[in-house]
């Protein structure tokens, strides 16, 4: 693991993000999607090996009976992993 990836993972964990595997429809492991519930939203960040990351907020409207249905997507950003992390953390004042 690169030092940058290790630092990013450490920061995400310290700020409440927890990992889930991100799997394609054909069963290929795409990577890890990290999420955290925060202020009425579920925030997520999905880093890829290319260095491009998708991050966003979804209204926390979740039911175990309908796990793939969620509230409206409030905001989504794509960019570098550190930029995405700083965007999520700066929005909640923890950066």
Secondary structure, 3 states (H helix, E strand, C coil): CCHHHHHHHHHHHHCCCEEEEEECCCCCEEEEEEEEEECCEEEEEEECCCCEEEEEEEECCCECCECCCCCCEEEEEEEEHHHHHHHHHHHCCCC
